Amino acid sequence: MIGVRKLVGLTLVLVSVSWNAFAQEAEEQQLRERLTEREDENRLEDPWHTTLFGHTLTVSGQYELNLEPIRRLGLGDSGGDYDGFLLEQEIETEFFYTFGEPLSLFVQFRLAMEEDLWSDVPDPVSNQFVQRGEIWMVSENIGGSGFSVDIGRLDFEDDRRWWWDDDLDAVRVLYETDQAEIVVALAREVLPDRTDRDFIDPEQDGVWRIFGEASWDWAENHAVQAFALYHQDDSRTERVGKVVKIEREDESDATLTWLGVRATGAIETESSGIFGYWIDGAWVTGREKRLLFEDVTNRKSEVERRLSRSVSGWALDLGATWIAPFDCEPRVTFGYAVGSGERHPETGNDRSFRQTGLYSNEPGFGGVLSFSRYGALLEPELSNLHIATVGVGISLFDASSLDFVYHYYRLFDPTTSLRNARLDPELTGRHRDLGHSIDAILALKHWRRLEGQGTGSFFRGGEAFGPEHTRWAYGAFATISIAF
């Protein structure tokens, strides 16, 4: 009888130990999913893992292939007949190890290759490199206070990726309650981020950034957020006549402050479906030293002119999506965005808005994967632009979607160029009608390991292109991601 009791007791102990180990492993896996969840990452729900020193080490990764053939990349007055076909591949590997809330560690590296397959691109790309991704340690809910601290190379990503979507060397402090969250961070690049460069990207070198973000869930499915970013560039400003390598050009040294607010929400009823909305507003102010370069060889350029000016601009992005309560969940989206402009920024004050330089503008409109808010082919920064958008889409199968999106572009003030865009247009500076675009986006997440997205994009220039305004530029963008 005593032997039976001992056996039963031992069995209960073993069951208890096994259950506790299983519960700990499940908790640590949930912690990994929450801390490393990213919109643009394809991760398995149950990747390879093992127990190391009593805690879970998880190893995972993905292979990604991007193809981008584009016709008429340089649409504009001077011709625009050169094309591009960019091939990008990367293998990303990441390691996550946690002791629970007190401390978690994450390391991510990418082996990448990018190649222009057509030789008529003015500055063809041909690179192979290892890139450091996120590398951080985080301590959550320190002492039950609601405060968390993470340090290292951190991911900065707001919900709509309109403010920031980038990795930066930083330290970040977060305070969180059930309804509110406050984030403060200090960032500055300390090392080159890829092995084919022995220098920090000139646009990032010497730049200090202070981030502030606060959010309040004031009702179920409704939130307001406030954003702030202080940007100070301490890098050296080259003198006129200085010859530099083209890869080391730093066109702007600025001290800028961005402030903004956002309201988002969704209303759901059984009879009417889901109505979602967003409103983003922002203001930027500060001073900028701007350098104009002139190529002297195919590798070097000379500082031709140096401008000093004050900056003050504003922007607004708003819209709504309605998802109908029918089969395939048909949806309709309307959006409007405007960024202030300046007709003659070289003469003094620059009243044109510019985004933070950390954005990706990829919120999506209810599809299973995000896509470009302002058009896949032109893909402009919201600066000196009006953009009107109409989109329709449906859900397919269990986890796929098809969307068609139309954009109309109009300059805020006539200009000869865009601040930042995928296409390289030359404009007349006399007209505001920039053009129209149509995107068709098919996103597939039906399989466990495989994700894919294909986009066909067409852009027709307006009168701002002069004689070229009747010509079309078009491209295709395909992404395949395999998780392991």
Secondary structure, DSSP 8 states (H G I E B T S, - for coil): -HHHHHHHHHHHHHHHHHHHHHHHHHHHHHHHHHHH--TT----SS-EEEEETTEEEEEEEEEEEEEEEEE-TT-BTT-----EEEEEEEEEEEEEEE-STT-EEEEEEEEEEEEESSTTSSS--EEEEEEEEEEEEEE-SGGGSSEEEEEEEEEEE-TTSSS-EEEEEEEEEEEE-SSEEEEEEEE---S-SBTT-SS--TTTTTEEEEEEEEEEEEETTEEEEEEEEEEEE-S----TT-EEEGGG---EEEEEEEEEEEEEEEEEETTTEEEEEEEEEEEEEEEEEEEEEEESSSSEEEEEEEEEEEEEEEEEEEEEEEE-SSTT--EEEEEEEEE---S-GGGS-B------S-------SSSSS---SS-TTT---SSSEEEEEEEEEEEETTTEEEEEEEEEEEESS--SS-SS-SS--B--SS--EEEEEEEEEEEE--SSSEEEEEEEEEEEE-GGGGGGGG-EEEEEEEEEEEE-
